[in-house]
C-alpha cells in the first residue's frame, strides 16, 4: 500500500515519447553514487521508441505492451520521486535487444510523473533520477542521457547531467535500418569482468573523437565489438553482408541486433525495420 504522504496527482494524463537508443561503443565507469556512474561512448537516438503514460495507483505497476511486467528501472524511478503510479509503456522496439527500452521507460516515467503529480523538477533533475534508477537496476549505463539529448550523442564523461559531459555529431535526417536476432542480458555483461571491454571502448572513442562523423562511428563501433569479443555469428554475418553491399553497419549494444545506415540491410538481402535518427530527444507529447 502506498504511504499516505505520496502524492496522488491530478486527473490529467500526460504522455511522453522517448526515442530508442543504440550504443555503438562504450566503456564502463562505476561509482558509489549512481548519478556519477555510467559509461563513456557513442550511439544513435531513433525515431522508434517508447510512449509512456502514468496514472495514480495504490500500488506501483508497470505494463509493457499490454502485459504486466517487472521493470526495476521504472519502479526504482517511482521510488525516487516518491509517487505511486500505474505506468503504461508502449514500445515500437524489441526488448533486451540493445534499444534502450528500459532506460526509455524510466525517463518517460520521470517526465510524465513530474507533470501528472506536479512535482516541479527541472529536466536535468528528471534525467538524473532516471539515469540513477537504470544504473541501479543494472539495465543500462548511458542510454538515458543520450535519449534525453537525441541525435548522435558522444558521451565524453560518465554520469547524469551535472556529472557527465555530452556532445554530438551533427547530422541531417538519416534513414536507419535494423534487424534483431534476439536479446542479451545487459546486466550479465556489464556486471561481470569489463576490463577488456572498457579498454576496447576507450580506444574506439578516442579514435572516433579524432574525426567524429557518422560513418566513422559505425567503423569504430565495428572495431569495438570485435575487440570486446561481443560479436555473435548472425550479427557478424549481417554486418559483413552489408559491408560487401557497400553499406555501413554495426552491432547495437547490448543486443543481438545489427543497425545500418540508409538501405544497407535491404541491399544485403535482409528485411529490416526502418526508422530515422531522432534529433529532438525525449519529450512530453
C-alpha positions in Angstrom: 0.0 0.0 0.0 1.3 3.4 -0.9 2.2 5.7 2.0 -0.4 8.5 2.6 2.4 11.0 2.1 2.8 10.0 -1.5 1.2 12.4 -4.0 -1.9 11.1 -5.7 -1.8 13.6 -8.6 -4.4 15.3 -10.8 -6.9 13.9 -13.4 -4.8 14.9 -16.4 -3.0 12.2 -18.4 0.3 13.5 -19.9 2.2 11.3 -22.3 5.9 11.2 -23.1 7.8 9.9 -26.1 11.4 8.7 -25.6 13.4 7.7 -28.6 15.1 4.3 -28.7 18.9 4.4 -28.4 21.5 2.1 -29.8 25.0 2.3 -28.4 27.8 1.6 -30.8 30.7 1.7 -28.4 31.2 2.2 -24.7 33.4 1.8 -21.6 32.2 1.1 -18.1 32.8 3.6 -15.2 31.4 2.5 -11.8 30.9 4.9 -8.9 29.3 4.7 -5.4 26.8 7.4 -6.5 24.7 6.1 -9.4 24.3 9.6 -10.7 28.1 9.7 -11.3 28.4 6.1 -12.6 27.8 5.2 -16.2 29.6 4.9 -19.5 31.6 6.8 -22.0 30.7 6.1 -25.6 28.6 7.0 -28.5 25.3 6.0 -30.1 22.1 7.0 -32.0 18.7 8.0 -30.8 15.9 6.5 -33.0 12.5 7.7 -34.2 11.2 4.4 -33.0 10.9 4.4 -29.2 8.6 4.1 -26.2 5.5 6.0 -25.3 4.7 6.3 -21.6 1.7 7.3 -19.5 1.2 7.2 -15.8 -1.9 7.2 -13.5 -2.1 7.4 -9.7 -2.4 4.0 -8.1 -2.3 2.5 -4.6 0.4 0.0 -5.8 3.1 0.8 -8.4 2.7 -1.4 -11.5 4.3 -1.5 -14.9 2.6 -2.6 -18.1 4.5 -3.1 -21.3 2.6 -3.5 -24.5 -0.5 -4.6 -22.5 1.3 -7.1 -20.2 2.2 -6.6 -16.6 6.0 -6.9 -16.2 8.7 -6.3 -13.7 10.8 -3.3 -14.7 13.1 -2.4 -11.9 14.3 0.8 -13.6 10.7 2.1 -13.6 9.7 1.1 -10.1 13.0 2.5 -8.8 12.2 5.7 -10.7 8.8 5.9 -8.9 10.5 5.3 -5.5 13.0 8.1 -6.1 10.2 10.5 -7.0 8.1 9.2 -4.0 5.0 8.6 -6.1 2.8 5.5 -6.6 1.5 5.0 -10.1 0.4 2.6 -12.7 2.8 3.0 -15.6 1.9 2.0 -19.2 4.6 1.6 -21.7 4.1 1.0 -25.4 7.2 0.1 -27.4 8.0 0.2 -31.1 11.1 -1.8 -30.4 12.1 -5.3 -29.2 13.0 -5.6 -25.5 16.5 -6.7 -24.3 17.9 -6.3 -27.9 20.0 -3.1 -27.5 17.4 -0.4 -28.0 17.3 1.2 -24.5 13.7 0.3 -23.8 14.3 0.1 -20.1 16.0 3.5 -20.0 13.4 5.0 -22.2 10.6 3.7 -19.9 12.3 5.1 -16.8 12.9 8.5 -18.5 9.3 8.6 -19.9 8.0 7.8 -16.4 10.0 10.6 -14.9 8.7 13.1 -17.5 5.1 12.1 -17.2 5.1 11.7 -13.4 6.6 15.1 -12.9 3.7 16.6 -15.0 1.0 14.4 -13.6 1.9 14.8 -9.9 3.1 18.5 -10.3 6.5 17.7 -8.8 8.2 20.7 -10.1 11.6 19.1 -11.1 13.8 20.5 -13.9 14.6 18.5 -17.0 18.2 17.8 -15.7 16.8 16.6 -12.4 14.5 14.2 -14.1 17.2 12.8 -16.4 19.5 12.4 -13.4 16.9 10.5 -11.4 16.1 8.2 -14.4 19.8 7.6 -15.1 20.4 6.7 -11.4 17.4 4.3 -11.4 18.6 2.5 -14.5 22.2 2.2 -13.3 20.9 0.7 -10.0 18.7 -1.7 -11.9 21.7 -2.9 -14.0 19.9 -2.5 -17.3 22.0 0.4 -18.8 24.7 2.9 -18.2 24.3 5.7 -20.7 21.0 5.3 -22.6 19.0 7.7 -20.5 21.3 10.7 -21.0 21.6 10.0 -24.7 17.8 9.6 -25.1 17.2 12.9 -23.4 19.5 14.6 -25.8 18.6 12.9 -29.0 20.6 12.8 -32.2 24.0 11.1 -32.3 25.4 11.6 -28.8 29.0 11.4 -27.7 29.3 10.7 -24.0 32.7 12.1 -23.1 32.3 11.6 -19.3 30.0 9.1 -17.5 27.1 10.1 -15.4 23.9 12.2 -15.3 23.6 15.9 -16.1 25.9 17.9 -13.8 28.4 14.9 -13.7 28.6 13.6 -17.2 29.6 15.5 -20.3 27.8 15.2 -23.7 28.4 16.4 -27.2 27.1 15.2 -30.5 27.7 14.6 -34.2 25.6 16.9 -36.4 23.6 15.0 -38.9 20.7 15.7 -41.3 17.6 13.4 -41.3 19.1 9.9 -41.8 17.4 6.6 -42.5 18.4 3.8 -40.2 17.6 0.1 -40.7 17.9 -2.6 -38.1 17.4 -6.4 -37.7 17.4 -8.2 -34.4 18.3 -11.8 -33.9 17.4 -12.0 -30.2 18.1 -10.5 -26.8 21.0 -10.5 -24.4 21.3 -9.7 -20.7 22.9 -6.3 -20.3 23.3 -7.0 -16.6 25.3 -10.1 -17.1 27.8 -8.3 -19.4 28.2 -5.0 -17.5 28.0 -6.8 -14.2 31.0 -9.1 -14.9 34.6 -8.5 -15.8 34.6 -5.5 -18.1 38.3 -4.6 -18.2 38.8 -5.8 -21.8 35.5 -4.3 -22.9 36.4 -0.9 -21.3 39.8 -0.8 -22.8 38.3 -1.5 -26.2 35.7 1.2 -25.7 38.3 3.8 -24.7 40.4 3.1 -27.8 37.3 3.3 -30.0 36.0 6.5 -28.5 39.5 8.1 -28.8 39.7 7.2 -32.5 36.1 8.5 -33.1 36.9 11.8 -31.5 39.7 12.3 -33.9 37.2 12.5 -36.8 33.6 12.5 -35.4 31.4 11.6 -38.3 28.5 9.1 -38.7 30.4 6.7 -40.9 33.4 6.8 -38.5 31.1 6.0 -35.7 30.0 2.8 -37.5 33.6 1.9 -38.2 34.7 2.4 -34.7 31.7 0.5 -33.4 32.6 -2.5 -35.5 36.2 -2.4 -34.2 34.9 -2.2 -30.6 32.5 -5.1 -31.0 35.4 -7.3 -32.4 37.9 -6.2 -29.8 35.5 -6.7 -26.9 34.5 -10.1 -28.2 30.8 -9.3 -28.3 30.0 -10.4 -31.9 27.8 -13.5 -32.4 27.7 -15.4 -35.7 24.4 -14.0 -37.1 25.4 -10.4 -36.2 28.9 -10.8 -37.7 27.3 -12.3 -40.9 24.9 -9.5 -41.3 27.5 -6.8 -40.8 29.8 -8.5 -43.3 26.9 -8.7 -45.8 26.1 -5.0 -45.5 29.8 -4.1 -45.9 30.0 -6.3 -49.0 27.0 -4.5 -50.4 28.8 -1.2 -49.9 27.0 -0.1 -46.8 27.8 0.8 -43.2 26.6 -1.5 -40.3 27.4 -2.2 -36.7 26.2 -4.1 -33.7 23.8 -2.5 -31.2 25.0 -2.7 -27.6 24.0 -4.8 -25.9 21.7 -6.9 -28.1 22.0 -9.4 -30.9 21.0 -6.6 -33.3 22.5 -5.0 -36.3 21.9 -1.4 -37.4 22.8 0.0 -40.8 22.9 3.4 -42.4 20.5 4.1 -45.3 19.3 0.9 -47.0 22.4 -1.2 -46.2 20.5 -4.2 -44.8 17.9 -4.1 -47.6 20.6 -4.2 -50.2 22.3 -7.0 -48.3 19.1 -9.1 -48.7 17.5 -8.7 -45.3 14.0 -7.4 -44.4 14.8 -4.8 -41.8 12.7 -2.5 -39.7 13.1 1.1 -40.8 13.3 4.4 -38.8 15.4 7.6 -38.7 17.7 9.3 -36.3 15.6 11.2 -33.8 17.1 14.6 -33.2 14.6 16.0 -30.7 15.2 13.7 -27.7 12.7 12.8 -25.0 9.6 15.0 -24.7 6.1 15.3 -23.5 3.6 14.8 -26.4 
